[in-house]
Amino acid sequence: MATGPTAVYLPLRGVSLIDTEGQPFYGQQEDEALFNAIRTKLDSRKAELVEMETDINDEQFALAMANKLITMLKNR
């Protein structure tokens, strides 16, 4: 359980390198099931949910998470 500011990032185009379109473990339906479970169970009063139209290895995804972490650390 989180005890401080929390953000959960969802890479909507793939959760791993081999889970992107055209790769052997690409599973859009499986990813959507995972994301829907997170959306349903996540308490938005305790954690921010950020959904991005990128895969997990996209530079923009990494930068968004890094920038969020920096902001959270500055605001502690």
Secondary structure, DSSP 4 states (H G I P E B T S, - for coil): ---S--EEEEETT-SSGGGSTTSTT--HHHHHHHHHHHHHH--TTT-EEEEESS-TT-HHHHHHHHHHHHHHHHT-
